[in-house]
Amino acid sequence: MKRQINLHNRVINYSVRRSKRAKRMRLAVYCDGNFIVTVPQTFPTNTIDRYVIAKSQWVISKLDFFESLNKKQKLTFGSDGYELYKDKALAIITERLEVLNQMYYQLKFNKVAIKSQKTRWGSCSKKRNLNFNYKILFLTPKIRDYIIIHELCHLKEFNHSNKFWKLVAKSLPDHSKITEELKVKGLTIS
């Protein structure tokens, strides 16, 4: 359901999604400027507006951030970007994966695959396969290593628990700072 609200003398458009799985209200502002409020199915509509107004500073700051980011130069790839860069990405990731795994973890994994994903930099399957986005090639080496280490750690802890983050911190004590860098840098690559 599409809605509008006036926040700080600005008319803001947003969508409301009702979800059977939602336990509470969730606000999300995306890099394309979409603002989505997800709520449990029986959530009262008037409460949604009150909550959005209460969080208006956060909403406006996110919308402004993404608007300014979208005005900057973005690194974009056509439909052939994946074909052009997947082999080079595989070579770099495989090399760093071996080095980082030997240095810190000595974990066993099966296949390493390069994919063209819109919202993920990497993933780890229950079958112990590691997948990486080909666009990882265009990140800084420090951020690239963070993504590789993150997926390696999922081989041991298949979640994002405290144990998982302690494992990540074993090799990257400043991982939370790198995560923030990735969020910003990742928005300039599409």
Backbone hydrogen bonds, N-H to C=O, Kabsch-Sander energy under -0.5 kcal/mol:
donor,donor_aa,acceptor,acceptor_aa,energy
3,R,14,Y,-3.1
5,I,12,I,-2.1
7,L,5,I,-0.7
7,L,10,R,-3.0
10,R,7,L,-1.0
12,I,5,I,-3.4
12,I,10,R,-0.7
14,Y,3,R,-2.6
15,S,35,F,-2.3
16,V,1,M,-2.8
17,R,15,S,-0.5
17,R,37,V,-2.9
18,R,16,V,-0.5
19,S,17,R,-0.5
19,S,39,V,-2.8
26,R,38,T,-2.4
28,A,36,I,-2.1
30,Y,34,N,-2.9
33,G,30,Y,-2.3
36,I,28,A,-2.9
37,V,15,S,-3.1
38,T,26,R,-2.8
38,T,36,I,-0.5
39,V,17,R,-2.7
41,Q,19,S,-0.9
43,F,40,P,-1.8
47,T,44,P,-0.6
48,I,44,P,-0.9
48,I,45,T,-0.7
49,D,45,T,-1.3
50,R,46,N,-1.5
51,Y,47,T,-2.2
52,V,48,I,-2.6
53,I,49,D,-2.5
54,A,50,R,-2.2
55,K,51,Y,-1.7
56,S,53,I,-1.5
59,V,55,K,-2.3
60,I,56,S,-2.9
61,S,57,Q,-2.3
62,K,58,W,-2.3
63,L,59,V,-2.6
64,D,60,I,-2.8
65,F,61,S,-2.3
66,F,62,K,-2.5
67,E,63,L,-2.0
68,S,64,D,-2.5
69,L,65,F,-2.3
70,N,66,F,-2.3
71,K,67,E,-0.8
72,K,68,S,-0.7
72,K,69,L,-1.0
75,L,188,T,-3.3
76,T,74,K,-0.8
81,G,78,G,-1.7
84,L,80,D,-2.2
85,Y,81,G,-2.1
86,K,82,Y,-2.1
89,A,85,Y,-2.5
90,L,86,K,-2.4
91,A,87,D,-2.1
92,I,88,K,-2.3
93,I,89,A,-2.8
94,T,90,L,-2.6
95,E,91,A,-2.0
96,R,92,I,-2.4
97,L,93,I,-2.8
98,E,94,T,-2.0
99,V,95,E,-1.9
100,L,96,R,-3.0
101,N,97,L,-2.4
102,Q,98,E,-2.2
103,M,99,V,-2.3
104,Y,100,L,-2.2
105,Y,100,L,-0.6
105,Y,101,N,-1.3
106,Q,101,N,-3.3
110,N,128,R,-3.0
113,A,130,L,-2.6
115,K,132,F,-3.0
117,Q,115,K,-0.7
123,S,131,N,-2.3
125,S,129,N,-2.5
128,R,125,S,-2.1
130,L,111,K,-2.9
131,N,123,S,-2.8
132,F,113,A,-2.4
133,N,121,W,-2.4
134,Y,115,K,-2.4
136,I,133,N,-1.9
137,L,134,Y,-1.5
138,F,135,K,-1.9
139,L,136,I,-1.7
144,R,140,T,-2.7
145,D,141,P,-2.7
146,Y,142,K,-1.8
147,I,143,I,-2.1
148,I,144,R,-2.1
149,I,145,D,-3.0
150,H,146,Y,-2.8
151,E,147,I,-2.1
152,L,148,I,-2.4
153,C,149,I,-2.6
154,H,150,H,-1.0
155,L,151,E,-0.6
155,L,152,L,-1.5
156,K,152,L,-0.5
156,K,153,C,-1.0
157,E,153,C,-2.7
159,N,157,E,-1.8
165,W,161,S,-2.1
166,K,162,N,-2.2
167,L,163,K,-1.8
168,V,164,F,-2.1
169,A,165,W,-2.4
170,K,166,K,-1.0
171,S,167,L,-0.6
171,S,168,V,-1.3
172,L,168,V,-2.2
175,H,172,L,-1.6
177,K,174,D,-0.7
178,I,174,D,-1.7
179,T,175,H,-2.3
180,E,176,S,-1.6
181,E,177,K,-1.9
182,L,178,I,-2.5
183,K,179,T,-2.0
184,V,180,E,-1.8
185,K,181,E,-3.1
186,G,182,L,-3.0
187,L,183,K,-0.8
187,L,184,V,-0.6
188,T,185,K,-1.7
189,I,186,G,-1.1
190,S,75,L,-2.8
